[in-house]
Amino acid sequence: MIENFAFSPADLQVRPGEKVTVVNRDSASHTVTATGDKAFDTGTIRAGATATFTAPSTPGSHSYLCTIHPNMKGTLTVT
């Protein structure tokens, strides 16, 4: 979930290949974009909208941010 210009939870643990749905509860658009390897990217999620992406298929830790508001950061851990 995105709310008050923050990811909640910012640190998320998922299974390989799991579908992750992001709900944007803010009045601004956001993205959920992996840094470095670019393993996932929701594209722009409009205010009040949702987006789904597939977690990487191999275990590991992936930092992510909102490309529109780069101060919004988190970590997706695939186990």
LINKA-V755722 format. One record per backbone hydrogen bond with DSSP energy under -1.0 kcal/mol. CO is the residue of the C=O (numbers start at 1). NH is the residue of the N-H. E is the energy in kcal/mol with one decimal. If there is no record, write none. Layout:
CO|NH|E + CO|NH|E
//
This chain:
1|8|-2.9 + 2|25|-3.0 + 6|3|-2.4 + 10|75|-2.3 + 12|77|-3.2 + 14|79|-2.4 + 15|18|-2.0 + 18|55|-3.0 + 20|53|-2.4 + 22|51|-2.0 + 23|2|-2.9 + 24|48|-1.4 + 30|45|-3.7 + 32|42|-1.8 + 33|65|-2.2 + 35|37|-1.3 + 40|34|-2.9 + 45|30|-1.8 + 46|49|-2.2 + 49|24|-2.8 + 51|22|-3.6 + 53|20|-3.2 + 56|17|-1.5 + 60|78|-3.4 + 62|76|-3.1 + 63|35|-2.6 + 64|74|-2.2 + 65|33|-2.7 + 69|72|-2.6 + 72|66|-1.5 + 74|64|-2.6 + 75|12|-2.6 + 76|62|-3.0 + 77|14|-2.6 + 78|60|-2.0
//
